[in-house]
Amino acid sequence: MNISFLRGGFLFIIKLQIGGRRSVHAPASGVKPERKVPPQKEPADPMWKRYLFPESLQEAVQALGEAHGRALPVAGGTDLLLEIQQGHRPPVDTLLDVTRIPELNRLERQGNALFIGAAIPVGRIAASEPVNRFATALAEACGQIGGPQVRNVATLGGNVAHALPAADGMIALVALGAEAWVASPDGVRQVPLLSLFRGPGVSALDLTHEILVGFSLPVVEQGAGSAFARVMRPQGVALPILNMAVWLRREGNVVAEVRLTAGPSGSTPRRAEKIEEFLQGKTPLEEGVLSACKALLPQCFAFRTSPARATAEYRYHLSEVLLEKVLLTAWKRAEECV
């Protein structure tokens, strides 16, 4: 029994014999096939030339300033390394791995604030007891970023530094009233979180000279609650159609303080100040309150149609659903926080 097939431009004939033995005839052309050697590819340029491990903030800031070419800090690298590889960022000479710097790895209560280091993986934040207690919305947001492998390395600092207006961790931080700590040659300063954003993917941080150290979140022992929720595209598309987070403090049966945000709701993250003002002194369970809040959504957020996400109309519809969900959840949690 003969079997013929083409390979490498030659016709081969195999003769099968009883007992599993076979013989291979030369190509039908009678010419012995030459072994084809695949063309040698030019070696790819390295994505960086130097990879440093500073062990203190002072050493890291100094290394950024003394780098001969463009230098950037890196921690998890789940976004940054892909952007460098795909050419979405200018060539990098030096990467500074900041994961060994103590300040960037702290997660601790500091008086009336909770400090979360910028280099802490979001998986650790999602599992943290003090975060779940005092910043539930952040624990929920971090628990939904990527898959388990991504959450083991992706950091909250990277989630903020990339300045994407729908980043889950960042949205929760805005609702929680977080402030950022930034190190530079002039020292360490504390700034409002919203001041770090200039546009989609455009940060006010100069990462060639500055390092995001971490975040401070105010801690309220009693009567406060928060919540986060989002709607995603089908599995495999890592883009939220919409996410929303809220923090509130209640006094008795009314709202005393509230912060609400959603993303992507514009070129930079923003709070729903008109809804926050309306809710002061009211209870979400009161008749007409939720309806009035939903009616104010178009005045607070500028949703747009995105081929990769959804239409603006659908997002406004989802914003009403998410608003009711996070507001009532946070209200109930605040009641339990006594």
N, C-alpha and C positions, 0 to 999 in steps of 0.2 A: 504494500500500500504506500503510495507516494503522496506527500503533502508539499505544496509549494507556497511560498510567501515572499513578499518584498521586504527588504530591509536595507536602508542606506543606499537606495537606488539600484540594488542588485536583486536578481531573482534566485532564491535558494530552493532546492528540492531535497526533501528528507524522505528517505525510504525506511519505512517501519518494518521490522522483522519480528517473527515469533520469539517470545522470551524477552521482549522489551529491548532487544538490541536494535540499534538504528545506525544508518550511515548517512553522512552528509555529503552531497555532491557539490562540486564547485559550481559557481554561478553559470546559468545557461549560456552566458556570453563566452564562457571558456577562459575568462580573464580572472586571475586571482584578485579578489577584492583588496584594496588598500585600506589600511586602518585610518579612519578619519580622526584627526586630532582637533578637538574643539578650539576655536580661536581664544587666545589668551585675553582676558579682560584686564583693562587698566585698573590698578589698585585704587579703591575709593579713598578719597581724602578723609583723614580722621575728623570726627566731629569736633574734637578739641585736642589741644596739645598737652595741656597740664591739668591734672586732677589733684587738688590739694585737700587736706583734712585739718583745717584750723580747729583748735581745741578751746578757744576763748573768743569772745566777741571782739576784743581789741585786736587779736591776731587776724580775725576774719576781715575786719574793716581795713586794717593795714594792708592785707594781701590784695584786697580789691583795688586799693589806691596805687599799689606798687606793680600791678600786673602790666606787662609790656603791651599786650593787646586787650581785646574786649574780654572782660571777666564777668561771670554771673554766679550767684549762689544757687545751690541745688540741694534738695532734701530727698523727697520721694522720686521726683523726676518723671512722673507718669505723663505729664503734659509737656514739660520743658524739653525733654530729650526727643520726643516725637517732633516737636516744632523745629528743633535744630536739624534733625535728620531730614525732614521734609522741606527744608529751606524757608520756613516761615519766619525765621529769626536770622539776623546777621550772623556771620561766622563768629565762633567763640574760640578764644585762645585758651582761656583758663576757666575751669569749673571749680567752685569752692563747695565742698560737701560740708554742710553746717550741722549734720546730725550728731556730732560729738560735742557741740557747745552746750554746756549745762543749762543756760537760761532758756534755750529754745526747746528743751525737753522737760520743762517743769509743768506739772498740772497740780495746782494746789490752791487752797483757800488762803487768801491774804487779807485779813481783816474783813471788811465788808465787800470784798471782791473775789472773784474766782479767776485765777490766771491760767491761761492755756498757752503753752509754747507753740511757736509756729511750726516746729519740726516734728510735732507729735502726730503719728498716723491717725487718720480719722477712725479707724477701727478701734483703737484704744480709747478715743474720745467717746465713741458710741457706747462702750462698755463701762465707762467711768461712773462710779457711784455718785460723786458730787455733781457731775454734769447732769446725770439723770435726775438728780434731786432739784438742783437750782437752775438748770438750763435745759429742760426737757426737749424743747424744740431743736436745740443743737444736737442732742443725742439722736433724735429721730432723723434729722437731716444727714448726719454723718453715717448713720446706719443704712442709708439708701444710696450712697455714692458708690458707683461701680459695683463690682463683685467682691467677694471675700479677698481675692488676691490683690486687687487694687487697693482695698481699704487697709491692707496690711502695710502698704508703703506710701500711699498718697497722704499728703499732709494738709492740715487746715491752712497753713501759711500759703501753700501753693494754690489752694482753692480761692484764696482772696487775692493773691498777687497777680493772678492772670486776669483779673478785672472783668470776668464774664458776668453779664447782668442777670444770669439765671443760675449761678453757682449755688448749690444747695446749702453748703455750710455758711457761705457769705450771707445768704438771705436770712438764715436763722440768727446770725450774729447781729445783723441790723435790727431785727425785732427785739433782740435781747439788750440793746443799748450798749454794745461792745465798743471799746476804744482800742486802738492799735498802738503798740510800742515799736518804734523804728530806731535802729542804730545807724549812725553815720560818723564821719570824722569829727563832727561837732559834739558828739555825745548821743545819749538816748533820749528821745522825746516821745510824748504821748499825744496822739492825734485822734480826732473823731473818725470812725471807720469810713463814713461816707465821703470823707475828704480824699480818700485814696483812689477815687474813680474819676476818670476823665472821658471815657467813651468805651464802646465795646472792645474789650481786650486791651485797653489803653490805661495803664496804671499811673498814678501820680508819683509812685515810687521810682527812684532812679536806682535800679538794681545793680548798676555798674559801680555804685558808690554806697548804697544803702542796703541794710538787711532788716527784714521783717522779723522782729524778735518774738512777738506773741500778742495776746489779746487779754484785756481785763473786762470782766462782765460783772455788773453790780449784783450783789446777792441780797435778796429779800427773804427773810426767814418765814414770814407768815402772810397769808392772803394773796400770794402771787402764783400764777400759772402760765405756761406757754405751750404752744403746739405748732407742729409743722406738717404740711401735707403737699403732695405733688401728683400730677398726672403725667404719665410717660407715653411715648410712642410704643409700638409693639416691641417685644423683646429683640435685642440686638441693635437698637437705635438709641445711643446714649445721649438723648436730648430730651429734657423735660418740655412738655407742651406748656406747662405752667406750674409754678410752685408758690406757696404762700406760708408765711409764718406770723405768729402774733404772740405778744407777751402782754399780760394785764395784771393789775393789782386791784383788788376789790376791798371796799370798806363797807361792811355789812352786806347789803343786797344791791349795791351799785358799783359801777366802775369808777375807780379813783384815778388810775393811770392806764394807758394802753399805747402800744406801738404795733403797727401793722405794716407789712411789706409783702410784695409779690414780685416774681420775676419770670421771664424777662418782661419788664413793664416800661421799657424805654432804653435809651443808650447807656444809662447808668442806673444803679438801684436807687429806689426812692421809697419814702414812707407815705402811707395814706393819711395825710394830716387832716383832711376834712372829715374822714370817718372817725379818726381818733378824737377830734374835737367834739363831734356829734355824740360819741359814746360817753363822754364825761358825765357822771352823775346819773347814768341810766343803767338798766339791766338788760342784757341781751334777750332775756326771756319775756320781756314786756312786749305786748302786742304792738306790732308796727315797727319795732326797733330794727329787726333784721332786714325788713323790706326797705326801710329808709337807708340803711347802710349799703345795701346792694345797689340802690339807685344812685349812690354817690361814687360807685366804682369808676365809671367813665371819666369823672372829674379828677380822679387820683392817679389812674394808670393809663398809659398810652399803648395799649396792645396793638400789634400790627400783624398782618398776614405774612406767614413765613412758609415757603414750600417745604422746608425741612421739619416744620413743627405743626402749624395749624393756621386756620383763618382767624382774623381778628374777632369775627362774630362768635366763633366757637370758644375762643379764649375768654371773651366777656361772659359767656354762658358758664364756663368752668369756674371763673373767678367767683361767681355767686355761690356755686356749690362749695368751693373750697373755703370761702369766707364763713359760711354757716358752720362748716365742719370744724375749722380751727378755733373759731370764736367760742363756740359752745364747749369744745373740749377744754380749752384754756380756762373758761369760766368754771367748769366743774373741778378742774385740778386746783384752781385757786381756792375753792371752797374746802377742798380736802387738805390744803396746806395750812393747817392751824396748829 
